Amino acid sequence: MGKRGQATLEVQPQFRPDAAPPPPPLKPAPPPPEHAAAPATRPPEQAPEEHVSSGEPAAALPAPSGEPAAALPARSGEPAPALPAPPGGGPTVTLQASASGLTSLSLEHKLHFDGVARCSVHSMVTKRWRPAFVVLDRPELLLVFRSREDYTDYLFNSQIRDGDRKWLVKKAVPVSFRTKTSPVVTKRYPSSGFVCYFTVSEIRDIGTVTVCKIGGQAAELAKMRHAINVRVRDAREARERRVAGATEAARPPPPPA
């Protein structure tokens, strides 16, 4: 056949029932409105707080207007800050944060030392010296404690009842016109070696009775003995004045001329 008789054939795609339908055409996104709200912004994050290291001083707390700033309490082993001076002037007092600091303040004007003592009848007979903390608490009272810690509890421990507080004192020796002290001597003991000490006695109606023996450094013993003797001298002079005054008052008046 010639070219005129030729027909044009169009190839149609075959229909497959299991084929997925073609995806729909994508629609363009709508333009944003003119008065759209601005997106919310996230607040800036705060920097983490810096902790004060153990070697740096603590910062002072903010105080209300008109009042001085209060400092944080000092760490263990560091002295507490000084309190502000009173409005009328005067020395500034430094408070210690530890019990040992409070004990040092209470012993500032008192004779005291760590030594040994023999206060009980048993220690007198066996001649065994025991550790002791000796303090002339008042001019008329000598206190002997087993340790410095007992003295601290005796003054500042609020957990101890007043009735039980006296048991912390190993020996309480009142210093009066009847008190007597021996010279400071040094003696060797089999269990304690050489001990420097002096004896505190009391003059009674039956004679002189040993109250206790106090040992320690020779210089500290000499100061303690001197302070006791001064108190004994003053007590005896005051007693003599009272006796003289009572005798003068009891004397009958002279007969009239």
Phi, psi and omega per residue, in radians:
M1 nan 2.656 -3.134
G2 -1.384 -3.110 -3.115
K3 -1.199 -0.430 -3.135
R4 -1.213 -0.591 -3.083
G5 -1.374 -0.081 -3.130
Q6 -1.361 2.362 -3.141
A7 -1.870 2.594 -3.130
T8 -1.574 2.155 -3.120
L9 -1.805 2.266 3.090
E10 -1.798 2.294 -3.110
V11 -1.518 1.992 3.104
Q12 -1.596 2.442 3.119
P13 -1.179 2.468 -3.138
Q14 -1.321 2.473 3.141
F15 -1.528 2.181 3.092
R16 -2.002 2.109 -3.089
P17 -1.183 -0.451 -3.126
D18 -1.541 0.012 -3.115
A19 -1.373 2.462 3.129
A20 -1.285 2.538 3.127
P21 -1.174 2.662 -3.132
P22 -1.157 2.532 -3.130
P23 -1.150 2.603 3.117
P24 -1.262 2.708 -3.139
P25 -1.178 2.501 3.136
L26 -1.243 2.409 3.094
K27 -1.641 2.469 3.101
P28 -1.173 2.509 -3.139
A29 -1.152 2.446 -3.140
P30 -1.217 2.572 3.128
P31 -1.186 2.567 3.133
P32 -1.168 2.586 3.124
P33 -1.208 2.759 -3.076
E34 -1.176 -0.650 -3.065
H35 -1.839 0.753 3.131
A36 -1.290 2.524 -3.141
A37 -1.253 2.497 3.141
A38 -1.204 2.484 -3.141
P39 -1.083 2.518 -3.134
A40 -1.189 2.305 -3.127
T41 -1.637 2.514 3.133
R42 -1.400 2.282 -3.129
P43 -1.108 2.553 -3.137
P44 -1.141 2.479 3.136
E45 -1.286 2.432 3.105
Q46 -1.378 2.543 3.133
A47 -1.213 2.502 3.135
P48 -1.103 2.564 3.123
E49 -1.180 2.448 3.124
E50 -1.574 2.249 3.121
H51 -1.525 2.461 -3.139
V52 -1.317 2.224 -3.138
S53 -1.282 2.907 -3.086
S54 -1.153 -0.369 -3.098
G55 -1.647 -0.069 -3.106
E56 -1.834 2.597 3.117
P57 -1.261 2.631 -3.131
A58 -1.313 2.524 3.140
A59 -1.344 2.656 -3.124
A60 -1.384 2.529 3.109
L61 -1.284 2.547 3.087
P62 -1.173 2.365 -3.117
A63 -1.936 2.644 3.077
P64 -1.090 2.861 -3.081
S65 -1.107 2.375 3.119
G66 1.561 -0.088 3.140
E67 -2.103 2.510 3.122
P68 -1.214 2.633 3.134
A69 -1.253 2.410 3.131
A70 -1.661 2.312 -3.122
A71 -1.490 2.622 3.079
L72 -1.128 2.663 3.121
P73 -1.114 2.535 -3.104
A74 -1.249 2.645 3.088
R75 -1.266 2.916 -3.136
S76 -1.106 2.295 3.136
G77 1.657 -0.172 -3.134
E78 -1.911 2.526 3.117
P79 -1.239 2.502 3.129
A80 -1.291 2.656 3.133
P81 -1.150 2.697 -3.107
A82 -1.315 2.511 3.083
L83 -1.308 2.608 3.106
P84 -1.127 2.629 -3.124
A85 -1.148 2.595 3.117
P86 -1.113 2.793 -3.098
P87 -1.024 -0.627 -3.117
G88 -1.404 0.089 -3.093
G89 1.539 3.049 3.136
G90 2.223 3.004 -3.094
P91 -1.210 2.600 3.087
T92 -1.536 2.296 -3.084
V93 -1.710 2.276 3.095
T94 -1.760 2.110 -3.132
L95 -1.634 2.331 3.089
Q96 -1.573 2.437 -3.060
A97 -1.472 -0.249 -3.079
S98 -1.855 2.843 3.132
A99 -1.158 -0.592 3.114
S100 -1.122 -0.592 3.080
G101 -1.175 -0.704 3.086
L102 -1.118 -0.671 3.110
T103 -1.120 -0.691 3.119
S104 -1.102 -0.670 3.111
L105 -1.156 -0.683 -3.124
S106 -1.248 -0.412 -3.126
L107 -1.706 0.190 -3.006
E108 -1.083 -0.692 -3.086
H109 -2.018 0.525 3.137
K110 -2.201 2.445 3.043
L111 -1.269 2.281 -3.119
H112 -2.773 2.742 3.060
F113 -2.927 2.773 3.032
D114 -1.633 2.176 -3.123
G115 -2.657 -2.500 3.110
V116 -2.304 2.807 -3.111
A117 -2.689 2.751 2.997
R118 -2.272 1.842 -3.016
C119 -2.030 -0.491 -3.080
S120 -1.611 2.866 3.095
V121 -1.119 -0.654 -3.133
H122 -1.097 -0.788 -3.140
S123 -1.205 -0.502 3.083
M124 -1.187 -0.701 -3.100
V125 -1.302 -0.793 -3.106
T126 -1.394 -0.241 3.141
K127 1.026 0.766 3.090
R128 -1.890 2.186 3.130
W129 -1.506 2.410 3.131
R130 -2.015 2.549 3.068
P131 -1.029 2.500 -3.080
A132 -2.660 2.713 3.008
F133 -2.071 2.025 -3.019
V134 -1.865 2.305 3.125
V135 -2.492 2.328 3.020
L136 -1.509 1.505 -2.981
D137 -1.078 -0.768 3.049
R138 -2.380 2.833 -3.132
P139 -1.001 -0.442 -3.108
E140 -1.847 0.244 -3.114
L141 -2.543 2.150 3.075
L142 -1.882 2.149 -3.102
L143 -1.976 2.398 3.085
V144 -2.109 2.114 3.117
F145 -1.956 2.801 3.098
R146 -1.272 -0.496 3.137
S147 -2.762 2.937 3.086
R148 -1.171 -0.547 3.116
E149 -1.117 -0.639 3.088
D150 -1.121 -0.635 3.102
Y151 -1.155 -0.690 3.097
T152 -1.102 -0.782 3.102
D153 -1.132 -0.622 3.140
Y154 -1.071 -0.580 -3.094
L155 -1.613 -0.738 -2.882
F156 -2.078 -0.170 -3.090
N157 -1.381 1.904 -3.129
S158 -1.427 -0.140 3.134
Q159 -1.404 -0.206 -3.123
I160 -1.631 2.280 3.101
R161 -1.215 2.681 -3.108
D162 -1.095 -0.548 3.121
G163 -1.223 -0.482 -3.136
D164 -1.639 -0.163 -3.084
R165 -1.159 -0.536 -3.089
K166 -1.186 -0.378 -3.136
W167 -1.269 -0.246 3.059
L168 -1.289 -0.348 3.138
V169 -1.519 2.113 3.124
K170 -1.276 -0.697 3.121
K171 -2.704 2.271 3.040
A172 -1.977 2.058 -3.064
V173 -1.972 1.884 3.048
P174 -1.239 2.345 -3.140
V175 -1.714 2.000 -3.091
S176 -2.431 -2.997 3.136
F177 -1.191 -0.223 3.097
R178 -1.540 -0.161 -3.063
T179 -1.336 2.537 -3.139
K180 -2.482 2.420 3.120
T181 -2.125 2.527 3.094
S182 -1.621 2.827 3.054
P183 -1.084 2.746 3.107
V184 -1.305 2.207 -3.121
V185 -2.273 2.850 3.079
T186 -2.125 2.298 -3.082
K187 -2.468 2.588 -3.134
R188 -1.700 2.318 3.119
Y189 -2.081 2.490 -3.118
P190 -1.048 -0.634 -3.073
S191 -1.597 -0.351 -3.044
S192 -2.147 -0.125 -3.103
G193 1.366 -2.639 -3.120
F194 -1.386 2.243 -3.127
V195 -2.242 2.261 3.061
C196 -1.701 2.192 -3.012
Y197 -2.705 2.964 2.936
F198 -2.423 2.784 -3.049
T199 -1.885 2.362 3.060
V200 -1.828 2.139 -3.117
S201 -2.157 2.947 3.112
E202 -2.308 2.313 -3.131
I203 -1.510 2.051 -3.134
R204 -2.104 -3.131 -3.123
D205 -1.158 -0.523 -3.121
I206 -1.513 -0.140 -3.112
G207 2.334 -2.918 3.141
T208 -1.533 2.231 -3.107
V209 -2.031 2.278 3.107
T210 -1.270 2.243 -3.138
V211 -1.684 -0.863 3.125
C212 -2.861 2.885 3.051
K213 -2.168 2.297 -3.057
I214 -2.091 2.212 -3.129
G215 -2.115 2.768 3.138
G216 2.900 -2.644 3.091
Q217 -1.283 2.511 -3.055
A218 -1.063 -0.709 -3.116
A219 -1.159 -0.747 3.132
E220 -1.163 -0.667 3.106
L221 -1.132 -0.680 -3.133
A222 -1.133 -0.712 3.110
K223 -1.145 -0.748 -3.129
M224 -1.135 -0.782 -3.139
R225 -1.110 -0.699 3.124
H226 -1.112 -0.733 3.131
A227 -1.129 -0.677 3.104
I228 -1.154 -0.750 -3.131
N229 -1.140 -0.606 3.088
V230 -1.121 -0.748 3.106
R231 -1.129 -0.701 3.120
V232 -1.116 -0.731 3.118
R233 -1.082 -0.780 3.129
D234 -1.119 -0.691 3.141
A235 -1.142 -0.671 3.140
R236 -1.221 -0.681 3.098
E237 -1.158 -0.701 3.102
A238 -1.121 -0.659 3.116
R239 -1.166 -0.699 3.116
E240 -1.112 -0.659 3.111
R241 -1.171 -0.678 3.112
R242 -1.146 -0.743 3.136
V243 -1.130 -0.724 3.128
A244 -1.134 -0.707 3.120
G245 -1.153 -0.709 3.116
A246 -1.163 -0.647 3.126
T247 -1.173 -0.707 3.134
E248 -1.169 -0.650 3.141
A249 -1.234 -0.570 -3.126
A250 -1.423 -0.210 -3.124
R251 -1.260 2.347 -3.130
P252 -1.218 2.618 3.131
P253 -1.152 2.649 3.126
P254 -1.173 2.619 3.142
P255 -1.153 2.610 3.138
P256 -1.162 2.595 -3.102
A257 -1.244 nan nan
